[in-house]
């Protein structure tokens, strides 16, 4: 078993602002497996180009082609393993078809539950949806769970053992936490990731306005891809609040460039309202650089941060601003920074998390 058939989105078919955490997480998994000597046979998950009927029809044909391609790969690589990055929802039926096809050909399967909201989706789904989802969860050789809540759910509801496999930072980016940045006179805020409405970036501008009203010196770096329409909304809001000097857009950058901004930043502002927020790569990476997170309750944020004072349950800009100012003025930033850094270094690094991934593969032998 040295070949892995990897069905997942990795970003080759998704460009700009749509290329986000899911793709980054899948690329990290591939990198770990390749480092361990596995050969990856990548079959990329097709991406719907738009919400039009034509795009939906095109996607159906693309999925059919992917299925045929997978059958050929199964037949010519009989001792391989199929690894599916699972996104369930409307993908559940095709994912079920892939797993059943693999089983018929004696190909072992690893189903990786990605993103947040799987439990709610399951409970709210139709009887038919639940039947297909249960079949996937029961019949797959091994289940990987991005969130620990999924591990508990599978054990209690299906009596199914699974492996906790959260997002993580790569070992190459682990350095000592440099807390001397607390002595700077200007508070440096940062947001990086997809610049989209579900991440609530316009609300971050509201937070900045609250800080300006309080006469707090600060700057905000926004890094990530965006659609022009949303970018225009944000820039208009910045002009309305007279924040042109404080808020800086950088567009998309690779993580090496983002890393340099993180090492000098003080607070990562993450008021996501995305219904299917999972374990944010951005959140983990920011904390791994000692940046203090101020987050919403979306997805697995609370469990990752593990500090209730940094989790704001309601979307009040003043609450976020007061949290930033309170930590800064009470000389708590260094303490919070070291705690965030320690949380990631002890739980969410490549060296730690890859043990779970490799254990899952070794159990298949």
N, C-alpha and C positions, 0 to 999 in steps of 0.2 A: 504494500500500500504506500506508494510514493507519489501517486498522482491524485490531485484533487480537482474535481469538476466544480468550479466556483460560479454559481449563478447569483449575480448581484449587480447593483448599480455602482460604478466606480468613477463616473464623471465623463467618460468619453462621449456619451450620447446626450449629456445634459450640460449646457453652457451657461455662463453668466451667473445671475443671482440664484438660479435653481440648483446650482452645484453646491451642495451644502454638507452638513454633518454626516448624513447617511453615507454619502459617497466617500467622505474622508475616513469614516470608520471602517468601511469595507476595504479601502486601500491599506489601512494599517494592518488588518487581519492578514491580507495577502502578503504583506511585507514580512510579518512574523513567520508565516508558514514557509515562505521562500528561504528565510534565514535558517530554518530548521531542515532544509534540504528537500522540501516537497516541491513537486512540479505542479504549477497551477495551469489548469485548462479553463480559461476564463470564457464564460458566456454571459455577456452583459444583458441585464434586464432592460427591455425596451422602454422608452419614455414617451408618454403621450405628448404630442407637440402642441396641442391646444385643446379647447373644450368643444370644438366643432364636431359635427357628425362625421365628416370626412376623416378627421384625426382619429376618431374612435374606430372607424372601419379599418384604417391603416394599421392601428395598433393590434387589432384582431389578427390581421394577416402576419404582422411581425411576430406575434406570440406563436402562431401556428408554425412559422418558419423556425423559431427558437426551439419549439418542441421537437421538430424533425431533426434539427441539428443535435439536440441533446440525445435523442435516440441513437444517432450515428456514433456519438462519442461514447455512450454507454456500451454499445456493441463492440467497439474497438478498444475499450479500456475496461475490461471486465473486473479487474481487481482495484479499481479506483473507488473514491468516496465522493458522493455528491454533497456539497455544502450550499445550502440555500439561505440567503439573507432574506428572511421572511417579513413581509409588510402587510399580510393578511388583508383586511378590508375587502375591496373589490378584487384583490389579487388572490384571494384564498382559493378560488376554484382552480385557477391555473397552477398555483403552487401544489395543490392536492394532486392534480393530474401528473405533474412532474414526479412527485414522490411515489405515486402508485406505479408509474412507468418504470422508475428506477427499481422498485421492489420486484416487479415482474422479471427484471433482468438481473436480480441478485446484487444490486448496487446498494451499499449501505448509505444512509442519509444522516446528515446533521442539519437540523432546522434551527436557525438563529433568529430569535424573536427580537426585532429591532423596534425602535421608537417607543413612545408611550401610548397609553390608552388601550392596550390590548384587552385588559380585563373588562373595562366598560364596554368595549366593542363586542366582546363575547356575550356579555349579559344582555346587551341591547339588540343583538342580532336575531334574525328569524330562526325558527327551528331548523331550516335547511342550512343556514349559515353555521349554526352551532354544530350540526352534524359533520360538516366538512372540516371545520376547525378542530373538532375533537379527534377526527380521524388523523389529521396531520400530527397533532400533539401526542397521540398514542402510538401511531405507526412509525414515526421517525426513530432511527436508531438512537440518536442523542439529541437533546434539546439544549441550546445555549440561550441564556436570558440576559438581556442588557440591564434589566432592572431586577433588584432582589425581590420586589413584590411579586414578580412573575414566578420566581422559584417557590415562594410560599403558596401562591395560588395553585400551581400545578400539583404540588404535594397534597394540599387539602382537598382540591376538587376532583383531581383525576388519579391521586395516589401515584403520581409520576415523578421520578427523580429527575433533576435537571442540573445544569452547571451555570453558576453565576459568572457572566462574562461582560463586565462593564466596559465603557470607553476608558481610554487611558492616554497618558502622554508618552511619547517615545523616549527611550533612554538618552538619545543623543541631545535632548533639550533639557536635561536635568543638570542644574548647577546649584550652588549654594544660594540661599535667599539673601538678597542684598537689601537690607532694611534702612540703609543710610538715606534713601530717597525720602524718608519721612521728614527730613530737615528742610526740604524745599518749601518755598513760600507760596507756590501755586499748586493747588490740588489737581492732579492729572487723572481725568476720567477716561475710560476707554470702552467702546463696544466694538466687537468684531464678530463677523458671521454674516449670514444672509440679511441684507437690509430690505426687509419685507414687512408688511403690516402685521402679520402674525407674531413677529418678534417685538412689536410695539415700539419701534424706534422713534416714532413721533412723540411718544410719551417721555422718552429720554430728553427730548428738547424741552418739554414742560418742566422736567426736573432741573434742567440747566437754568431755565428762567427763574425758578424758585431760588436757586443759588445766587443768581445775579441780584435779585430783589434783596437778598440778605447781605449783599456786598461781600460775597465770598469770592476770592480770586481763584479761577479754575480754567482749565481747557478740557475739551472733549475731542478725542480722536475717534472717528467712525470709519471702520475698515470693512469692506465687503462689497459684493456685487449688488446691483439694484436695477429696477426698471425705471425708465425716465419719468414716467407719470408719478411714481412714489417719490423719486428724488426731487421732483418739482414741488410736491407737497411739503417735503421736509425743508427745502431751501426757502420756500415762502414763509414757513413758520419761523425759521431762523431770522429772516429779515423782519418779520413782525415783532419779534422779541429783541431785535437789535443785538443778535448774538454772532454776527459775522466774524468777529475777532476771536471768539471763544470756541466755536465749533468748526472742526476741520474734517472734510471728507477726503478719504484717500483711495477709494475704489478697491478693487480686488488686489490682494497681495499674497504671495506664498508665505508659508508659516515662518520661514527664516526671517523675513522682513517684519512680520507681525511680532515675532519673538523680541526683537529689539525695542519695539514700543512697549511690550508687556513688562520688560525688565525695568522700565522707568515709570510705569503707571502705578497709581495708588488704588483706584477703585474700578472694578468691572461692573457696569450697570447692565442688568439683564432682567427686564420686566416682561418677559415673554408671556403671551397669552395664547400660544399655540396649543390647540386641543390635544395634539399627539406629540407634544414635546417629550423627548426621551431623556437620555443622559447627554447633555450638551457637551460636545467636544470643546467648544469655546470656554465653557465654564471650567472644565477640568484643566485645560491648558492655562487659563488665567490664574487659577489657584496654584498651579504648579510653578508659577513664576512669582508667587507671593503677592499677587494682586487681590485685594479684599473684595469679595463678591457681595453685591446688594441685589437680591433676586426676588422674583415672584414665586408663587407656590406651584407653578406649572411643572409637569413631568416629574422627574426625580430630583429636582433642585434641592428640596429640603433635606433629603437623605444624603446627598452629596456634600452640601455645605455643613450640615450638622451643627448649626449655630442659629438658634431661633431669632437672635437679635439682628441677623442679616437677611432674614426672610420676611418680606412684606406681603401680607395676605390680600390687601386691597390696593387698588390702583389710585393712590393719592400721591401726587407729585411731591407734596410737602413732606410726606412720611419718608420718602426716599431721600430727599434733600436733608431733612433733619437727621436722618441716620448717618449720612456722610459727615455732616458737620459735627455731630455729637462724638463720633469716633475720633475725628481729627482734633477737635478742641480739647478733648479729655485725654489726649495722648495715648489713645488705645490702638492707634493704627499699627504699630509694630507688633503688638500682641496678636491682633487679628490677622495680620499678614503671616506671622510665623505659624499660627494655628491652621490657616488655609493651606499653606505650603506643606505642613506636616501631614494634614489630612490626605493630600494627594500622594505625597511621597510614600506614605505607609499603606496606601490602598489602591491607587490608580496609576501605576507606572507599568511600562512594558514588561519589565522583569517580573513583576508580581502577577499581573493579569495573564501573561502568556502561559503560566503554569496551569491555569484552569483550561485554557484552550488546548494545550498539548495533552493534558490528562484526558480530555474528551476524545481526542484522536487515538491516544494509546489504548483507551478502553474498547475501541473498535477492533483491535488486533486479536 
